[in-house]
Amino acid sequence: MTNDEGPAAPRGHGASMGYTTGACAATAGKAATQYLVSGSAPDSIDVWLPVGRDATFPVPDVTHGTEIAARAWATSASSL
């Protein structure tokens, strides 16, 4: 995961730094939607973060085998 300033700073919850589960879930959903629309998996996904900047997440598996799933579907062509 990359951006100009590195991972988001912690919000007073311990000393951990990094991206939230929500940011990672948004990335997975956006990647699934792009796959649904284009038929091919993107190499990376840009996601806007609540701290006011964006981050680029790689799509390849970096979970050491942990299964993470996201679903996306179209209800009509005009809703994409």
C-alpha positions, -999 to 999 in steps of 0.1 A, spaced: 0 0 0 14 33 -10 7 70 -9 27 101 -6 28 102 32 28 65 43 1 48 64 -25 69 82 -14 80 117 -31 64 147 -61 81 162 -51 78 198 -58 41 200 -24 27 210 8 29 190 -3 9 159 -1 25 125 -16 14 92 -48 11 74 -82 3 89 -102 -28 82 -128 -5 65 -102 9 41 -91 -26 32 -128 -37 28 -135 -7 6 -105 -16 -16 -117 -52 -19 -152 -41 -29 -139 -16 -54 -116 -43 -69 -145 -67 -71 -166 -41 -89 -139 -33 -114 -135 -70 -121 -173 -74 -126 -173 -44 -150 -141 -51 -170 -137 -89 -167 -101 -85 -154 -86 -79 -120 -69 -46 -115 -33 -44 -103 -40 -17 -78 -69 3 -64 -70 39 -52 -92 46 -22 -99 80 -5 -92 79 32 -111 97 59 -80 116 69 -83 135 37 -60 118 12 -59 88 -10 -39 55 -8 -31 30 -35 -35 -6 -25 -21 -35 -44 -46 -62 -54 -24 -93 -52 -27 -116 -21 -7 -103 8 -27 -122 34 -4 -152 37 -33 -175 27 -60 -159 47 -93 -159 27 -109 -124 24 -139 -121 1 -159 -92 -14 -189 -94 -36 -203 -70 -62 -231 -73 -86 -250 -51 -110 -288 -47 -107 -290 -30 -141 -265 -16 -166 -276 20 -157 -267 15 -121 -230 9 -126 
